[in-house]
Amino acid sequence: MGDLLQPTHLLILVIVLLVLFGGKKLPELGKGLGEGLRGFKEGLKGVDEPAAPVPPAAAQQNTVPAPPPATPVQPQITRR
């Protein structure tokens, strides 16, 4: 495993990426990868921390009224 990140391997990897994606796409790919990793880390941090309790007054203000109960559909009987 220690032999995987040698400078020659990294150089070959960079050359392959340049050939596949071109010089203009690499910064965009790096930015997207960085943002994805940052979001992943923030998501993991949110799992470790307990959720803040919602005060009862705030819970009542943000509630949406429940829709009325659905009426059952009556099958239509056709006669010949």
C-alpha positions as CSV (number, residue, x, y, z in Angstrom):
1,M,0.0,0.0,0.0
2,G,2.9,2.4,0.7
3,D,4.2,1.9,-2.9
4,L,1.0,3.3,-4.3
5,L,1.6,7.0,-3.8
6,Q,5.1,7.2,-5.2
7,P,5.9,10.4,-7.2
8,T,6.1,8.5,-10.5
9,H,2.7,7.0,-10.0
10,L,1.2,10.4,-9.2
11,L,2.9,11.9,-12.3
12,I,1.4,9.2,-14.5
13,L,-2.0,9.7,-12.9
14,V,-1.9,13.5,-13.6
15,I,-0.9,12.8,-17.3
16,V,-3.7,10.4,-17.7
17,L,-6.2,12.9,-16.2
18,L,-4.9,15.7,-18.5
19,V,-5.4,13.4,-21.6
20,L,-8.8,12.3,-20.5
21,F,-10.3,15.6,-19.4
22,G,-8.1,18.3,-20.8
23,G,-6.6,21.3,-19.0
24,K,-9.8,23.3,-18.9
25,K,-11.9,20.7,-17.1
26,L,-9.4,19.7,-14.4
27,P,-9.9,22.8,-12.2
28,E,-13.7,22.4,-12.5
29,L,-13.4,18.7,-11.5
30,G,-11.1,19.6,-8.6
31,K,-13.5,22.2,-7.4
32,G,-16.5,19.9,-7.6
33,L,-14.6,17.1,-5.8
34,G,-13.6,19.6,-3.0
35,E,-17.1,20.8,-2.6
36,G,-18.4,17.2,-2.5
37,L,-15.9,16.2,0.2
38,R,-16.6,19.3,2.2
39,G,-20.4,18.6,2.1
40,F,-19.7,15.0,3.1
41,K,-17.6,16.1,6.1
42,E,-20.3,18.5,7.2
43,G,-22.9,15.8,6.8
44,L,-20.8,13.5,9.0
45,K,-20.4,16.3,11.6
46,G,-24.2,16.7,11.7
47,V,-24.7,13.0,12.4
48,D,-22.4,13.2,15.5
49,E,-24.0,16.3,17.0
50,P,-27.5,15.8,18.5
51,A,-30.3,17.9,17.0
52,A,-31.2,21.0,18.8
53,P,-34.7,20.8,20.5
54,V,-37.4,22.9,18.9
55,P,-39.2,25.2,21.3
56,P,-43.0,24.5,21.4
57,A,-43.9,28.0,20.2
58,A,-41.7,27.6,17.1
59,A,-43.0,24.2,16.4
60,Q,-46.6,25.5,16.2
61,Q,-45.7,28.3,13.9
62,N,-44.1,26.1,11.2
63,T,-46.7,23.4,11.1
64,V,-48.7,22.8,8.0
65,P,-52.4,21.8,8.4
66,A,-53.2,18.3,7.5
67,P,-55.1,17.7,4.3
68,P,-58.7,16.6,4.6
69,P,-59.2,12.8,4.6
70,A,-59.6,11.3,1.1
71,T,-63.0,10.1,0.1
72,P,-63.0,6.4,-1.0
73,V,-63.4,5.8,-4.7
74,Q,-66.6,3.9,-5.6
75,P,-66.2,1.5,-8.5
76,Q,-68.7,2.0,-11.2
77,I,-70.7,-1.0,-12.3
78,T,-71.5,-1.0,-16.0
79,R,-74.5,-3.1,-17.2
80,R,-74.8,-4.5,-20.7
